[in-house]
Amino acid sequence: MIADSWTIDDHPNLASIRQEAVQQLADGPVVWTTSEQERARYFLSDVLDDFESVTNRAEGLAIASRLYEQSIEFVLRANRRFIGQGKWAIRALAEFDEDYASRHTLAFELYYQSDDRREVVALVDDYLAPFGGRYFDGFTLGKR
């Protein structure tokens, strides 16, 4: 808001505040620490594992909903991009990579229409691959 705003009355500090906002947007969010990335990778892997093995359609829809948002968040944050909620999440993904966003939408549409999970599973596995793939072995929460 500050970086793109306009004001009715000028203030001597406004230019420096606006420049700082522009720079923060250009820099992107703070880089994940290794433990933050491992944690996010573990939880995304866990949801994906649940999705692969679910047999109840209602539960599958609930898991797919979580997987839809969590996978976008992972890709964006792992690539040091800002995330969004709801429609802003897919818009942020498209801004980062239009092919990812299109593939994401098509994979979930296929699942919702036909209960075919293969494209969603492949998509999320592809998201995780550059960061070491699915993560279960050796992950502990609060222990080091």
Long-range contacts (C-beta under 8 A, 24 or more apart in sequence): 25-82, 28-80, 28-81, 28-82, 29-77, 29-80, 29-81, 29-82, 31-80, 32-77, 32-78, 37-78, 37-131, 38-135, 38-139, 39-139, 39-141, 40-73, 40-74, 40-77, 40-78, 41-74, 41-128, 41-131, 41-132, 41-134, 41-135, 42-135, 42-136, 42-139, 43-70, 44-70, 44-71, 44-74, 44-124, 44-127, 44-128, 45-128, 45-134, 45-135, 45-136, 46-136, 48-121, 48-124, 48-125, 48-128, 48-134, 49-134, 49-136, 51-117, 51-120, 51-121, 52-117, 52-121, 57-115, 60-111, 60-115, 60-117, 61-112, 64-108, 64-111, 64-112, 64-120, 67-120, 67-124, 68-104, 68-108, 71-104, 71-123, 71-124, 71-127, 72-104, 74-127, 74-128, 75-100, 75-127, 78-130, 78-131, 100-127
